[in-house]
Every structure is written in C-alpha cells, then in structure tokens.
C-alpha cells in the first residue's frame, strides 16, 4: 500500500448523550499507540491535537440534550474536517457519534470543491437517522446521518455547505433502529443492512457493491466506525451496547476490504468510553481496525496455498 499522510484529529466531544466518558477517547487512542501503529505501516502521521467547540449563545431546548454545546462542536468540527482533508487522510478520534454532525459535512465540503461526490459508510448498531423532532431520547449522537443527508428537522444547526445524497450512504451492522428513524429512512434510498443480512449473505457481499459504486463515481469515501458495530463481548467500552454485533474477524474483513479498495479518504472512530473498558481492550481493538484499513495484513494477496 502506498504511504499516506495521516492527520490525527482529537474530538473529545461528550455532549451528544447523557452518559459521560467519551471525552477521554482521543487520549485513549493515543495511549493505545495509534500513531505508532500507522507509522510502522510506512505512513507519515501528524497529530493535530484536539478540537475545541465554538462558543455560541444558542439556548438549550426541552427534550434535547446539550443542544447549544453540540452545535458549537458541529461548527468547529466542520472547519477542522475540511481543513484536515487538505493535508492528508484525517482520522477523527472521538468522542461520541455526534462528532459526525461536523466531520461528515466538513469532508463533503472539501470533496465538492475537489469535484468529487462524497460517499459515507456507517458501521454502527444504530442508524443515527433521527432528527431533532423525532428523537425520543434527546441524545443528539443519534442524529448525524439524518443531518448530513439533508433531512428536515434541524432548526438551529448551521446550513450545510453540501449534503450527502442518501443514495451515497451505506449502513452496515444495524440492530437497534427507532420506529421514527425507520419511517424516515424508508422515504430515502439510503442502504441499510442489519445483522440478519450479514448473517445470510456475509459482510463482503453487502460492502463490495457499495465500494464498486464509489469507485465508478470517482468518489471520496468517509468511514464512520462506531464501537458498537462490534459485539460488546469483544468491545465493551461503549455506553450503547447492543448484543449480536459483528465479530472481530468480520470487523477486520470490512477494514481489509476498504484497504484493498484504496477508496477511504477519511475515518471517524467514535463512542469509545474508556471508563467502561477492560485494560484498554477496546481501544487497542479500534487501533488494530484502523491499522487494517490502512495496510496491516498477515499475507499479501493472494494468500498462498497451505500444504
């Protein structure tokens, strides 16, 4: 794999839900050796430090958790993401998944200026397709994909510089979707695959056609990897555990297919809560997955036959 310039961007955002702990995620990735793991693969790695949220006077709203603070993070991360894209392949180290309210529009703005269509691969137990009007929990980490694809119901959030068409998004690993989310998704052509689809067809059969579409379009590909994509028996450090997720091997296969495609242009690592981890087990797994997406492998393909 060709050497890349990789920019690590910390996003210690912990306001997208009530349960705290994700603000320690960026430092957990650093402690787990993400820079060294990627440098060992031949990449040039720069740590840009942590983003801080913009100040604003947006009042909070009943039924929504930390609305003003979340919007402050969104505007700051939009700028940081667009800027980081100009210097390399950014890895946004979260932080809860509300950080994608900023990272996805930011990378999409850069892609639009470069004349590329933006595609998004969402690896998650949840679709994150709620709006401010449909969320029952008020947790805004459950809204970023709806926002990025231009759905209505985000009063107070900044106007998007560019929207990502729902047809250019793919969600894999679903096993917890609210009824309002499902209804909204069914009005779009977002591709959503639950764990039954993975069980019946295998993850490669779901992912490869989407990657083929990205390649045919000459698109940029943002990958958003939530810890809860993986089964909690393997990745316990997340506050939104849902049993029955991807195995470690399935998660690595996704990353290896992304590496083989050469299409990934940016990456979110989200929802790591070190307070819930077991001796850094989940942080190390997420670093290993990032390394798989960027070239770590046992054998170069094709795998030699074993006698």
Secondary structure, DSSP 8 states (H G I E B T S, - for coil): ----EEEEEEE----SSSS--GGGHHHHHHHTTHHHHHHTTT-EEEEEEE-----------TTSSSHHHHHHHHHHHHHHHHHHHTTSEEEEEES-GGGHHHHHHHHHHHHHHTT--EEEEEESSB-----TTT-SS--GGG-HHHHHTT-S--TTS---SS---GGGEEEEEE-B--HHHHHHHTTS--EEEEHHHHHHH-HHHHHHHHHHHHHHHT-EEEEEEEGGGB-TTT----TT--SS-B-HHHHHHHHHHHHHHT-EEEEEEE---GGG-STTHHHHHHHHHHHHHTT--SS-SS-----
